[in-house]
Amino acid sequence: MKKLSLISFVAIAILSGCADPEIKKAEDLISQFNCSVQDYSNSEDINERYNYNALKADEEDVRNLLANYKRGHYFLGDPLSTEIQKRLALYKNSCSSLGGKF
C-alpha cells in the first residue's frame, strides 16, 4: 500500500509540473524565439536564404532539445536553459541581419 501511495505522489508531482524547474526556464526562453521577418526561403541572395533557414532551424532545434530533455534524452554539458540562451543569442543575430523584429 505504501508503494502505491508513493507512486501516486510522484505521478501527481510530475503532472503538476513541479518536477523540474529547468523545464519552465526553457519554455520561457523558447517563447522568445519569435522573429517577425518576411520569408526569404526562396531569395536569390544566398546570405538572406541562409540566415532565414538558420532562423527556422534554430526554432525547431530548441523545441526538439526541450522535447528530448522531457524524455530524459539530454546529453549536452550545459544546463538546458543555458544551452537555449546561447542559441537565442545566435537567433537574435540572424533575425537582426534579416531586418526582423522581436
Secondary structure, 3 states (H helix, E strand, C coil): CHHHHHHHHHHHHHHCCCCCHHHHHHHHHHCCCCCECCCCCCCCCHHHHHHHHHHHHHHHHHHHHHHHHHCCCCCCCCCHHHHHHHHHHHHHHHHHHCCCEC
